[in-house]
Amino acid sequence: MTTLIAIEATALDAILKRLDRIDHKLEGATIVPRAEWLTVKDAAQTLGVKPDMIRRKAKSGEIQARGTGKCRMVKLVD
């Protein structure tokens, strides 16, 4: 099933220009997978939570962890 949508020429032009800018920014970009093991601070930033939550999840075994203190690392990827 095809759906047709009417759009003003000026609005379409604005969308196309914005897509061109995005395309230009992404030109030559590469996607880099995040590290398998992260510091507690980096893991918290990645997940948008406080470091204490990461520590609690590591202590309860919800996420894998190794090391102690400032050397504590957690694994967010399986």
N, C-alpha and C positions, 0 to 999 in steps of 0.2 A: 504494500500500500504506500503510495506517495502522497505526501502532504506538501502543498505549496504555501509559502508564506510571503506576503507582500511586504516590501521594505522600501523606504525612500532611497533614492539614489545617493543623497548626501550621507545618510546613515550607513549605507553599504560601503561607500568610499571610506568613511571613518573606520569601519571595522577592518577593511582590507589594509589600510595604512597601519593600524595597530598590529595586525598579524605580520606585516612586513617587518615592523620594528622588533617584534618577538622573534621572528625567524632570524633576523640579523644578530640579535643577542645570543641566540643558541648556536649560531654557525661555529663549527669547530669545537663545540662543547662535548665533553665526555661525562658519562655517568660513572661515578666512583662509588662502589659499595662501601657502606660504613664498616668500620673495624669490627671484628668479631667480639673482641674484649674491650670494654670501655672503663674509664675511671668512674667512680660513683657520681662525681660531679657532671661528667659528660653524659652519662646515662640519664641522669635526672633532667638535664637540658634537652636531650633528645626526646624524652617522653613528656616533657612539660610538667614535671613534678618536682617536689623538693628532695634533696639528697637523703633525708631521713626516711622517706618512703622506700627508696631503693635499698637502703640498709635493712629496713624491716623485711622487705621481700626476700632479700638475700638470706637473712637470718632464719626466716621461716621455710626457706628452700624453694620458694616460688620461682626464683631466678638463680642461675648458677653464679657462684662467686669464688674468688681465690685471693690469697694475700690478706694482709691486715693493714690497719691504719691508712696512711696516705697511699700505700701500694695496693690497696683493695681494688680489684677489677671485677666487673660483672659481665656476664655474657647475655646479650639481648637477642642474639640470633641463634637459631637451632641448626 
